[in-house]
Amino acid sequence: MGRKSSKEVILDAAFELVEEVGYDGATIDAIIARAGIARGTFYYNFKSKEAVIVALARHKFRPLAEQVEAKLASGASPLDALEVMVGQTMQWNLDHPHFAEALIRCSQTELGKSLPPDPNNPASFRSFVAGLIARGQEEGSIRNDTPAQMLAVMLTSLLLHGIAAWLYAPTKPDLQVWGQKALQLFWEGCRK
């Protein structure tokens, strides 16, 4: 394997910092110092810290998306694949609470700019969810009177709300239970 690109170095440094010192401590200056790059290199690759967090979320999501795609290739239904994906996503957030908080905080800025899902960006969580929903619509297990992209926005908003409640509510919900219940209730409304 060759040398990492400057973008990869920035992503690695940002993830390490967010995990160590949280979102506020992972300043652009701290990321630059950890990555050992020039300020111009940072801004050549990313316009803001929030853009780094979104890119990190997409980068960290890719292995999970590959697992879900393999599950689909082995014959799983889109609904079953999405259930696995939600469970694994919630577990990942449980394992990485500082990053979960960073993502929630960025969801009001960077993530909000990409609504609805961008079909040209398969790295987007929402776009991937929209693809799974569209497959379910094609096979007839999910109603098709609402566009898959809109349903994906609705479902990911439910999941983000659960993660935010888990992070900030005085009585924290069980994140795995929240994710599975949100998905179950969502599907009850979406089934044909």
Secondary structure, 3 states (H helix, E strand, C coil): CCCCCHHHHHHHHHHHHHHHHHHHHCCHHHHHHHHCCCHHHHHHHCCCHHHHHHHHHHHHHHHHHHHHHHHHHCCCCHHHHHHHHHHHHHHHHHHCHHHHHHHHHHHCCCHHHHCCCCCCCCCCHHHHHHHHHHHHHHHCCECCCCCHHHHHHHHHHHHHHHHHHHHHCCCCCCHHHHHHHHHHHHHHHHEC
